[in-house]
Amino acid sequence: MDRKSILAFVLIFLIILAMPSYFKLFKKNPDTLPEQEIQIEAQKEPVSTLSEDLTKISKTQHPKFSDASKAEYITVETDLYTARISSIGGGTLTSFILKQYNMFKENDTTLVELITDHHTSPLIIKYISIDGDSIILKQNFIVDNVHAKNTYGNTIWLSGADSATITFTLTDNKQIKIVHKTLVFYGDNYIINIETDLRNLQRDMATKHYDLSWDGGLAYTEPNIVDETRYSKAYAYSGGETEALDIKKNASEETRFAGQTSWTAIRTKYFAASFIPQNSCSGYKLSASGIPISSKDYYKQYSMQISLPVEDISQTALFIGPLDYTTVKSLNAGLENIMSLGKILRPISKGIVWTFIHLRKIIPNYGWVLIIFSFLIKIILYPLTNKSMHSMKEMQKLQPKIEEIKIKFKNDQQKISAAQMKLYKEHGVNPMGGCLPLLLQMPILIALFTVFRTTIELRHAPFIWWITDLSAPDTIFTLPFTIPIYGKYVNVLPVIMALSTILQQKLGGATSTNPQQKMMMYMMPIMFFFMFNQFPSGLNLYYTLFNLLTVAQQKLVPAKSKPKKQRPSTIETLRKIQSKTRRK
């Protein structure tokens, strides 16, 4: 392999290393439009902390409202989740546990809980009074009505198509009902329908709208805090565009928008909560605070609220659950835009997710799904890899002639290049033909990297033996120190992947007496080893399988090509014409 090929591989490696930084640079706020187009007002003033909000709440309890005598708590049990609802605030969520997802907590496995801070206020109602006060309806509402088929004490049981309706009301000092809030739960999905009616408060309000708010964000569920922080964001969708809000450590920020809004959302790496208005919504507000956890790590706390018209009864769907592509797509709201499937390679990522989900319906393990996927990609790329193998072998045959050219024109690089190109053209060889399958695989590898790191379908998905989570490295041992570039986690699949790459190159004819080629045969696998050591085990498994399938192709299906027909020279053509003329 000549210097140009070596340079090409080095450039590919550098591009791969630079990709995360590149995407991070251009995706700080990936879906944000220019300020003048979406009329966002970025508030740089500090956002009030939770303790400050609670203090304000105590000062803004409207005197015309009366509290119920005792707070009530209702538990809703479905096949998918367990929700605990409080009468404080008229049906706020104090706990939400997902039954089909586990998490690690204090060296033990437990069910995922998305609301752990009982001082948060999901589903609270706010408005501005005619006196200019910020009113937060955190009184103790009356549980006015509970309609459910299966109840036991304060617990409601739902299954399949069952549903349950809970209505909360707030009365004034004369016991007249002036605020109604109804929650409808379903046994077979993650949607909670919220009906709010504040029409009797119109005279007390300074504006024609009020806010339905989710304060306090979502709890982190993954042991890797850095990953959770990276993917944790708040979003809003309006005017056909998605606005994303991110936050840094020890910082606070708000964004507001006045206009028709389709939805707002708060997400962590694998889970989300979203308001999806079913009728008119006149704007939104997103708030964020970067709360330090340690000297290095921090927690992103988000709040979201939507503005609803006071003159109408408003219907809002609350989605709270996993960022499962099929589940989110079925909402038909475009909420899948918040999923981390990349931007440039998003179609490829979607295709991979779609393929995995459908293969999973007939194959019970995602590891075997990945093996089938590797075979499919190999079959698709077979013509190109076969041509690549032929090109590499032809290049190997030309090495002696290339060496002769270098000796003949050793002091003239321009003549060397011209002679080499002439030689390649005469033999129909593309010097970069061997690199083509690698270049074509890059989009697939990058898309797979994104899918395995962020798709909940692969979260905690085991394969065999020591590979217990395809979305994480297959670590068998953790070093007490960190090695630069390598890290501190000892993983098996990157080693197998590097060895399979060397084997593939040897069988592909990469062995040579040329020192440059020998160095290249080991340099690229070593670079890939350090790079892939940080990658999910699923990605390493795929690349290793692809290498082994290429080795099998080299051994069982040798590359063949039709011999190139040599065109007769002009002199030979003239001689044939003269010969025919003489015969006549």
C-alpha positions as CSV (number, residue, x, y, z in Angstrom):
1,M,0.0,0.0,0.0
2,D,1.4,3.4,-1.0
3,R,1.7,6.6,0.9
4,K,-1.6,7.9,-0.4
5,S,-3.5,4.9,0.9
6,I,-1.8,5.2,4.3
7,L,-2.7,8.9,4.3
8,A,-6.3,8.1,3.5
9,F,-6.6,5.6,6.4
10,V,-5.0,8.1,8.8
11,L,-7.5,10.8,7.6
12,I,-10.4,8.4,8.1
13,F,-9.2,7.7,11.6
14,L,-8.9,11.3,12.4
15,I,-12.3,12.0,11.0
16,I,-13.8,9.3,13.2
17,L,-12.1,10.7,16.3
18,A,-13.3,14.2,15.5
19,M,-16.9,13.2,14.8
20,P,-18.2,13.4,18.4
21,S,-16.7,16.8,18.9
22,Y,-18.0,17.9,15.5
23,F,-21.6,16.9,16.4
24,K,-21.3,18.3,19.9
25,L,-20.2,21.7,18.4
26,F,-23.0,21.9,15.9
27,K,-25.7,20.3,18.1
28,K,-25.5,22.5,21.2
29,N,-29.1,23.5,20.2
30,P,-29.6,21.4,17.1
31,D,-33.2,22.2,16.2
32,T,-33.2,25.9,17.2
33,L,-34.3,28.5,14.6
34,P,-32.9,32.0,14.5
35,E,-34.4,34.1,17.3
36,Q,-36.3,36.5,15.1
37,E,-38.0,33.6,13.3
38,I,-39.5,31.9,16.3
39,Q,-39.7,34.9,18.6
40,I,-38.0,33.2,21.5
41,E,-37.1,35.4,24.5
42,A,-34.0,33.9,26.2
43,Q,-34.1,34.8,29.8
44,K,-30.6,34.9,31.3
45,E,-31.8,35.8,34.8
46,P,-31.5,33.0,37.3
47,V,-34.4,30.7,37.5
48,S,-35.9,30.4,41.0
49,T,-35.0,27.2,42.9
50,L,-37.5,24.8,44.1
51,S,-37.3,26.0,47.7
52,E,-37.9,29.6,46.5
53,D,-40.9,28.4,44.5
54,L,-42.4,26.8,47.6
55,T,-41.9,30.0,49.5
56,K,-43.6,32.0,46.8
57,I,-46.5,29.4,46.7
58,S,-47.2,30.0,50.4
59,K,-47.5,33.7,49.7
60,T,-49.7,33.4,46.7
61,Q,-52.5,31.2,48.0
62,H,-55.6,33.1,47.0
63,P,-57.8,33.9,50.0
64,K,-61.0,33.2,48.1
65,F,-60.1,29.4,47.8
66,S,-60.7,26.9,50.6
67,D,-58.6,23.8,51.2
68,A,-60.2,20.4,51.7
69,S,-59.9,19.1,55.2
70,K,-57.3,16.3,54.5
71,A,-55.0,15.5,51.6
72,E,-55.9,12.3,49.8
73,Y,-53.7,10.0,47.8
74,I,-54.9,7.6,45.1
75,T,-52.8,4.9,43.5
76,V,-53.4,3.7,39.9
77,E,-52.0,0.3,39.0
78,T,-51.7,-0.8,35.4
79,D,-49.7,-3.5,33.6
80,L,-47.3,-0.7,32.5
81,Y,-46.9,1.5,35.6
82,T,-47.9,2.5,39.1
83,A,-48.9,6.1,39.6
84,R,-49.6,7.9,42.9
85,I,-51.7,11.0,42.7
86,S,-52.2,13.6,45.3
87,S,-55.3,15.9,45.9
88,I,-52.8,18.7,46.6
89,G,-52.8,20.8,43.5
90,G,-55.8,18.9,42.1
91,G,-54.2,15.7,40.9
92,T,-50.4,16.1,40.9
93,L,-48.1,13.1,40.5
94,T,-46.0,12.2,43.5
95,S,-44.6,8.9,42.2
96,F,-44.5,7.2,38.8
97,I,-42.9,3.7,38.6
98,L,-42.5,1.8,35.3
99,K,-43.1,-1.9,35.7
100,Q,-41.3,-3.1,32.6
101,Y,-38.0,-1.4,33.1
102,N,-35.3,-1.9,35.7
103,M,-32.6,0.3,37.1
104,F,-29.6,-0.1,39.5
105,K,-30.0,1.5,42.8
106,E,-27.6,1.1,45.8
107,N,-26.1,-2.1,44.4
108,D,-29.5,-3.6,43.8
109,T,-32.0,-3.8,40.9
110,T,-35.3,-2.1,41.3
111,L,-38.1,-0.8,39.0
112,V,-37.5,2.6,37.2
113,E,-39.1,5.5,39.1
114,L,-39.4,8.7,37.1
115,I,-40.6,10.9,40.0
116,T,-38.6,10.6,43.2
117,D,-38.6,14.1,44.6
118,H,-41.9,14.4,46.5
119,H,-41.4,18.2,46.6
120,T,-41.8,18.5,42.8
121,S,-45.1,19.6,41.3
122,P,-46.0,17.8,38.1
123,L,-49.4,19.0,36.7
124,I,-49.8,22.1,38.7
125,I,-51.9,25.0,37.5
126,K,-50.7,28.7,37.5
127,Y,-52.1,32.0,36.4
128,I,-51.7,35.8,36.9
129,S,-54.4,37.5,38.9
130,I,-56.0,40.9,38.2
131,D,-53.8,42.2,41.0
132,G,-50.7,41.1,39.2
133,D,-49.9,38.3,41.6
134,S,-48.6,34.9,40.4
135,I,-51.1,32.4,41.6
136,I,-50.2,28.7,42.0
137,L,-53.1,26.4,42.7
138,K,-51.5,24.2,45.2
139,Q,-54.4,24.0,47.6
140,N,-55.8,20.7,48.6
141,F,-58.6,20.0,46.1
142,I,-61.7,17.9,46.8
143,V,-61.7,14.4,45.2
144,D,-65.1,15.0,43.6
145,N,-65.6,11.8,41.6
146,V,-63.8,8.5,41.0
147,H,-65.1,6.3,38.2
148,A,-63.3,2.9,37.9
149,K,-64.3,-0.7,37.5
150,N,-61.8,-2.3,39.9
151,T,-60.9,-0.4,43.1
152,Y,-59.6,-1.5,46.5
153,G,-59.4,1.2,49.1
154,N,-57.5,4.1,47.5
155,T,-56.1,1.8,44.7
156,I,-57.4,1.6,41.2
157,W,-56.5,-1.5,39.1
158,L,-56.5,-1.2,35.3
159,S,-55.8,-3.8,32.6
160,G,-56.1,-3.9,28.9
161,A,-58.8,-1.5,27.6
162,D,-59.9,-0.5,31.1
163,S,-59.9,3.2,32.0
164,A,-60.4,5.2,35.2
165,T,-61.5,8.8,35.7
166,I,-60.6,10.9,38.7
167,T,-62.1,14.4,39.1
168,F,-60.7,17.1,41.5
169,T,-62.5,20.4,42.3
170,L,-61.5,23.5,44.1
171,T,-64.2,25.5,45.9
172,D,-64.3,29.1,47.1
173,N,-65.2,30.2,50.7
174,K,-68.9,29.7,49.8
175,Q,-68.2,26.1,48.7
176,I,-68.9,27.0,45.1
177,K,-66.9,24.8,42.7
178,I,-64.7,27.1,40.5
179,V,-61.9,24.9,39.3
180,H,-62.3,21.4,37.8
181,K,-59.4,19.1,36.9
182,T,-60.0,15.6,35.6
183,L,-57.4,12.8,35.0
184,V,-58.2,9.8,32.8
185,F,-55.9,6.8,33.1
186,Y,-55.7,3.8,30.7
187,G,-54.6,0.2,31.2
188,D,-52.8,-0.3,28.0
189,N,-50.7,2.8,27.3
190,Y,-48.6,5.6,28.9
191,I,-51.1,8.4,28.2
192,I,-53.0,10.3,30.9
193,N,-55.7,12.6,29.6
194,I,-56.0,15.9,31.5
195,E,-59.2,18.0,31.4
196,T,-58.9,21.5,33.0
197,D,-61.8,23.9,33.4
198,L,-61.1,27.4,34.9
199,R,-63.9,29.3,33.2
200,N,-65.3,30.4,36.6
201,L,-62.0,32.1,37.3
202,Q,-62.0,34.4,34.2
203,R,-63.0,37.5,36.3
204,D,-60.1,36.9,38.6
205,M,-57.5,36.5,35.8
206,A,-55.4,39.3,34.2
207,T,-54.9,37.3,31.0
208,K,-57.0,35.1,28.8
209,H,-54.9,32.0,29.5
210,Y,-53.5,30.0,32.4
211,D,-50.6,27.6,32.5
212,L,-50.5,23.8,33.0
213,S,-47.0,23.1,34.4
214,W,-44.6,20.3,35.0
215,D,-42.1,21.4,37.6
216,G,-39.1,19.5,38.8
217,G,-38.2,17.5,35.8
218,L,-37.6,13.7,35.7
219,A,-35.4,11.6,37.9
220,Y,-32.2,10.1,36.5
221,T,-32.3,6.3,36.1
222,E,-28.9,5.3,34.7
223,P,-25.7,4.7,36.6
224,N,-23.7,6.6,34.1
225,I,-24.4,10.2,35.2
226,V,-22.4,11.7,32.3
227,D,-24.5,10.0,29.7
228,E,-27.8,10.9,31.5
229,T,-26.6,14.6,31.6
230,R,-25.6,14.5,28.0
231,Y,-29.0,13.4,26.7
232,S,-31.2,15.3,29.2
233,K,-33.0,18.2,27.5
234,A,-36.3,20.0,27.3
235,Y,-38.1,20.5,24.0
236,A,-41.1,22.3,22.4
237,Y,-42.7,21.9,19.0
238,S,-44.4,24.8,17.3
239,G,-44.7,26.1,13.8
240,G,-43.3,22.9,12.3
241,E,-40.0,23.4,14.2
242,T,-38.5,21.7,17.3
243,E,-36.9,24.0,19.9
244,A,-34.4,22.4,22.3
245,L,-33.2,23.8,25.6
246,D,-30.0,22.6,27.2
247,I,-28.2,23.8,30.3
248,K,-24.7,23.9,31.7
249,K,-23.5,23.4,35.3
250,N,-24.4,26.2,37.7
251,A,-26.4,28.0,35.1
252,S,-30.1,28.8,34.6
253,E,-32.1,29.7,31.6
254,E,-35.7,30.1,30.3
255,T,-37.3,30.2,26.8
256,R,-40.8,31.4,26.0
257,F,-42.9,31.4,22.9
258,A,-46.3,33.0,22.2
259,G,-48.2,31.1,19.5
260,Q,-49.8,27.8,18.7
261,T,-47.8,25.0,20.3
262,S,-48.1,21.3,19.4
263,W,-46.2,19.8,22.4
264,T,-43.5,20.3,25.0
265,A,-41.3,17.6,26.5
266,I,-38.7,16.8,29.1
267,R,-36.4,13.9,28.6
268,T,-33.5,11.9,30.1
269,K,-31.5,9.4,28.2
270,Y,-34.3,6.8,27.9
271,F,-37.5,8.3,29.3
272,A,-39.7,11.4,28.8
273,A,-42.7,13.4,29.9
274,S,-44.6,15.4,27.4
275,F,-47.7,17.7,27.2
276,I,-49.6,17.2,24.0
277,P,-52.5,19.7,23.8
278,Q,-55.6,18.3,22.1
279,N,-57.1,21.7,21.3
280,S,-55.9,25.3,21.4
281,C,-52.6,26.1,23.1
282,S,-51.3,29.7,22.9
283,G,-47.7,29.2,23.9
284,Y,-45.1,27.5,26.1
285,K,-42.3,28.1,28.6
286,L,-39.2,25.9,29.2
287,S,-37.0,26.4,32.2
288,A,-33.7,24.8,33.1
289,S,-31.2,24.7,36.0
290,G,-27.8,22.9,36.2
291,I,-27.6,21.7,39.8
292,P,-24.1,20.4,40.9
293,I,-24.0,16.8,42.3
294,S,-20.2,16.6,42.7
295,S,-17.1,18.5,41.6
296,K,-17.5,17.0,38.1
297,D,-21.1,15.9,37.7
298,Y,-24.4,17.9,37.7
299,Y,-28.1,17.3,37.4
300,K,-30.3,19.1,34.8
301,Q,-33.6,20.0,36.3
302,Y,-36.2,21.1,33.7
303,S,-39.7,22.5,33.9
304,M,-42.3,23.0,31.2
305,Q,-45.6,24.7,30.9
306,I,-48.2,25.3,28.2
307,S,-50.7,28.2,28.0
308,L,-54.3,27.2,27.8
309,P,-57.4,29.4,27.1
310,V,-59.5,30.2,30.1
311,E,-62.7,30.6,28.1
312,D,-62.7,26.9,27.1
313,I,-62.5,23.4,28.7
314,S,-59.0,22.3,27.7
315,Q,-57.9,18.7,26.9
316,T,-54.2,17.8,27.2
317,A,-52.6,14.4,26.8
318,L,-49.7,13.7,29.1
319,F,-47.2,11.1,27.9
320,I,-44.9,9.8,30.6
321,G,-42.9,6.7,29.8
322,P,-40.1,5.2,27.8
323,L,-38.6,6.7,24.6
324,D,-39.5,3.5,22.7
325,Y,-39.6,4.4,19.0
326,T,-42.8,2.4,18.3
327,T,-44.6,3.8,21.4
328,V,-43.6,7.4,20.7
329,K,-44.3,7.1,17.0
330,S,-47.8,5.8,17.7
331,L,-48.7,9.1,19.4
332,N,-48.8,10.7,15.9
333,A,-47.6,14.0,17.4
334,G,-44.0,14.1,16.0
335,L,-42.6,13.4,19.5
336,E,-40.0,11.1,17.9
337,N,-38.1,14.2,17.0
338,I,-36.7,14.3,20.5
339,M,-35.1,10.9,20.1
340,S,-31.3,10.8,19.7
341,L,-31.1,9.2,16.3
342,G,-28.7,11.7,14.8
343,K,-29.5,14.4,12.3
344,I,-27.5,13.8,9.1
345,L,-27.7,10.0,9.5
346,R,-31.2,10.0,11.0
347,P,-32.8,8.0,8.1
348,I,-30.2,5.3,8.5
349,S,-30.7,5.2,12.2
350,K,-34.5,4.9,11.8
351,G,-33.9,2.1,9.3
352,I,-31.7,0.2,11.7
353,V,-34.2,0.7,14.6
354,W,-37.1,-0.5,12.3
355,T,-35.1,-3.5,11.2
356,F,-34.2,-4.5,14.8
357,I,-37.7,-4.1,16.1
358,H,-39.2,-6.3,13.3
359,L,-36.5,-8.9,13.6
360,R,-37.0,-9.0,17.3
361,K,-40.6,-10.1,16.8
362,I,-39.4,-13.4,15.5
363,I,-36.0,-13.7,17.2
364,P,-36.1,-13.5,21.0
365,N,-32.6,-12.0,21.6
366,Y,-31.2,-8.8,20.3
367,G,-27.7,-10.3,20.0
368,W,-29.0,-12.8,17.5
369,V,-30.9,-10.0,15.8
370,L,-27.6,-8.3,15.4
371,I,-26.0,-11.4,13.9
372,I,-28.8,-11.6,11.3
373,F,-28.4,-7.9,10.6
374,S,-24.7,-8.4,10.0
375,F,-25.5,-11.1,7.4
376,L,-28.0,-8.8,5.7
377,I,-25.4,-5.9,5.5
378,K,-22.8,-8.3,4.2
379,I,-25.1,-9.6,1.5
380,I,-26.0,-6.0,0.5
381,L,-22.3,-5.0,0.3
382,Y,-21.1,-8.3,-1.2
383,P,-20.6,-7.0,-4.8
384,L,-18.5,-4.1,-3.5
385,T,-16.5,-6.2,-1.1
386,N,-15.8,-8.7,-3.8
387,K,-14.6,-6.0,-6.1
388,S,-12.5,-4.6,-3.3
389,M,-10.9,-7.9,-2.7
390,H,-10.0,-8.3,-6.3
391,S,-8.6,-4.7,-6.4
392,M,-6.4,-5.5,-3.4
393,K,-5.1,-8.6,-5.0
394,E,-4.4,-6.8,-8.3
395,M,-2.6,-4.1,-6.4
396,Q,-0.5,-6.8,-4.7
397,K,0.5,-8.1,-8.1
398,L,1.5,-4.7,-9.3
399,Q,3.8,-4.0,-6.3
400,P,7.0,-5.1,-8.1
401,K,6.3,-2.9,-11.1
402,I,5.5,0.0,-8.7
403,E,8.8,-0.5,-7.0
404,E,10.5,-0.4,-10.4
405,I,8.8,2.9,-11.2
406,K,9.9,4.4,-7.9
407,I,13.5,3.4,-8.6
408,K,13.4,4.6,-12.2
409,F,12.0,8.1,-11.3
410,K,13.2,8.3,-7.7
411,N,14.0,12.0,-8.0
412,D,10.8,13.1,-9.7
413,Q,7.6,12.5,-7.7
414,Q,5.4,13.9,-10.5
415,K,6.7,11.3,-13.0
416,I,6.3,8.5,-10.4
417,S,2.6,9.5,-9.9
418,A,2.0,9.7,-13.6
419,A,3.6,6.3,-14.3
420,Q,1.7,4.7,-11.4
421,M,-1.6,6.1,-12.7
422,K,-0.8,4.8,-16.2
423,L,0.0,1.4,-14.7
424,Y,-3.3,1.3,-12.8
425,K,-5.2,2.3,-15.9
426,E,-3.6,-0.3,-18.1
427,H,-4.5,-3.1,-15.6
428,G,-8.0,-1.6,-14.6
429,V,-7.1,-1.2,-11.0
430,N,-8.4,1.4,-8.6
431,P,-5.8,2.1,-5.9
432,M,-8.5,3.2,-3.4
433,G,-10.8,0.2,-4.3
434,G,-9.8,-1.6,-1.2
435,C,-11.0,1.3,1.0
436,L,-14.4,1.6,-0.6
437,P,-16.3,-1.0,1.7
438,L,-14.8,0.7,4.8
439,L,-16.0,4.1,3.6
440,L,-19.4,2.8,2.8
441,Q,-19.6,1.2,6.2
442,M,-18.9,4.4,8.1
443,P,-22.4,5.8,8.0
444,I,-23.7,2.4,9.2
445,L,-21.2,2.3,12.0
446,I,-21.9,5.8,13.1
447,A,-25.7,5.2,13.0
448,L,-25.3,1.9,14.9
449,F,-23.2,3.7,17.5
450,T,-26.1,6.2,18.0
451,V,-28.7,3.4,18.1
452,F,-26.9,1.2,20.6
453,R,-26.2,4.1,22.9
454,T,-29.6,5.8,23.0
455,T,-32.3,3.3,21.9
456,I,-34.3,2.0,24.9
457,E,-35.0,-1.3,23.0
458,L,-31.4,-2.2,23.5
459,R,-31.1,-0.9,27.1
460,H,-30.0,-3.8,29.3
461,A,-30.4,-6.2,26.4
462,P,-28.2,-9.3,27.1
463,F,-26.6,-11.6,24.5
464,I,-24.5,-14.5,25.8
465,W,-22.0,-15.2,28.6
466,W,-20.3,-12.0,29.7
467,I,-22.1,-9.7,27.2
468,T,-25.0,-8.6,29.5
469,D,-25.8,-5.2,28.0
470,L,-25.5,-4.5,24.3
471,S,-25.8,-0.8,24.9
472,A,-22.7,-0.7,27.1
473,P,-19.1,-2.0,26.8
474,D,-18.6,-5.7,27.6
475,T,-16.5,-4.9,30.6
476,I,-15.0,-7.9,32.5
477,F,-12.6,-6.0,34.7
478,T,-12.2,-2.4,35.9
479,L,-8.6,-1.1,36.5
480,P,-7.9,1.0,39.6
481,F,-6.4,3.6,37.3
482,T,-7.1,5.2,33.9
483,I,-4.9,4.6,30.9
484,P,-4.8,7.6,28.5
485,I,-7.0,7.0,25.4
486,Y,-7.7,3.4,26.5
487,G,-9.6,4.2,29.8
488,K,-9.9,2.0,32.8
489,Y,-12.4,-0.7,31.6
490,V,-11.0,-3.9,30.2
491,N,-13.3,-5.2,27.5
492,V,-13.1,-8.4,25.4
493,L,-14.9,-7.7,22.1
494,P,-12.5,-4.8,21.1
495,V,-9.6,-7.3,21.3
496,I,-11.4,-9.9,19.2
497,M,-12.4,-7.1,16.7
498,A,-8.7,-6.0,16.3
499,L,-7.5,-9.6,15.8
500,S,-10.2,-10.3,13.3
501,T,-9.2,-7.1,11.4
502,I,-5.5,-8.3,11.2
503,L,-6.7,-11.8,10.1
504,Q,-8.9,-10.2,7.4
505,Q,-6.0,-8.1,6.1
506,K,-3.6,-11.1,6.0
507,L,-6.0,-13.3,4.1
508,G,-6.7,-10.3,1.8
509,G,-3.2,-10.3,0.6
510,A,-1.9,-7.5,2.9
511,T,1.3,-9.3,3.8
512,S,4.3,-7.8,2.0
513,T,8.0,-7.2,2.4
514,N,7.2,-3.5,2.1
515,P,7.7,-2.0,5.6
516,Q,5.0,0.6,5.0
517,Q,2.4,-2.1,4.3
518,K,3.5,-4.2,7.3
519,M,3.1,-1.1,9.5
520,M,-0.3,-0.3,8.0
521,M,-1.5,-3.9,8.6
522,Y,-1.1,-3.5,12.3
523,M,-1.5,0.3,12.7
524,M,-5.2,0.4,11.7
525,P,-6.4,-2.5,13.9
526,I,-4.5,-0.9,16.9
527,M,-6.2,2.5,16.2
528,F,-9.6,0.8,16.0
529,F,-8.9,-1.1,19.2
530,F,-8.4,2.0,21.3
531,M,-11.3,3.8,19.6
532,F,-13.8,0.9,19.9
533,N,-12.9,0.1,23.5
534,Q,-15.2,3.0,24.6
535,F,-18.1,1.8,22.3
536,P,-21.2,-0.3,23.1
537,S,-20.6,-4.0,22.9
538,G,-23.3,-4.3,20.3
539,L,-21.3,-2.2,17.9
540,N,-18.1,-4.2,18.6
541,L,-20.1,-7.4,18.0
542,Y,-21.4,-6.1,14.7
543,Y,-18.0,-5.0,13.4
544,T,-16.3,-8.3,14.6
545,L,-19.0,-10.3,12.8
546,F,-18.6,-8.3,9.7
547,N,-14.8,-8.9,9.7
548,L,-15.3,-12.7,10.2
549,L,-17.9,-12.8,7.4
550,T,-15.3,-11.1,5.2
551,V,-12.7,-13.7,6.2
552,A,-15.2,-16.4,5.3
553,Q,-15.8,-14.7,1.9
554,Q,-12.1,-14.6,1.3
555,K,-11.7,-18.3,2.0
556,L,-14.9,-19.7,0.5
557,V,-15.7,-17.3,-2.4
558,P,-12.4,-16.2,-4.0
559,A,-12.7,-12.9,-5.9
560,K,-12.8,-13.5,-9.6
561,S,-12.8,-11.1,-12.5
562,K,-13.0,-11.4,-16.2
563,P,-9.6,-10.9,-17.9
564,K,-9.5,-7.5,-19.5
565,K,-9.4,-7.6,-23.3
566,Q,-6.4,-5.8,-24.8
567,R,-7.3,-3.5,-27.6
568,P,-5.1,-4.0,-30.7
569,S,-2.6,-1.2,-31.4
570,T,-3.0,1.1,-34.4
571,I,0.0,-0.5,-36.2
572,E,-1.6,-4.0,-35.8
573,T,-4.9,-2.7,-37.2
574,L,-3.2,-1.2,-40.2
575,R,-1.3,-4.5,-40.9
576,K,-4.6,-6.4,-40.8
577,I,-6.2,-4.0,-43.3
578,Q,-3.2,-4.3,-45.6
579,S,-3.2,-8.1,-45.4
580,K,-6.9,-8.2,-46.3
581,T,-6.3,-5.8,-49.3
582,R,-3.5,-7.9,-50.7
583,R,-5.6,-11.1,-50.6
584,K,-8.3,-9.4,-52.7
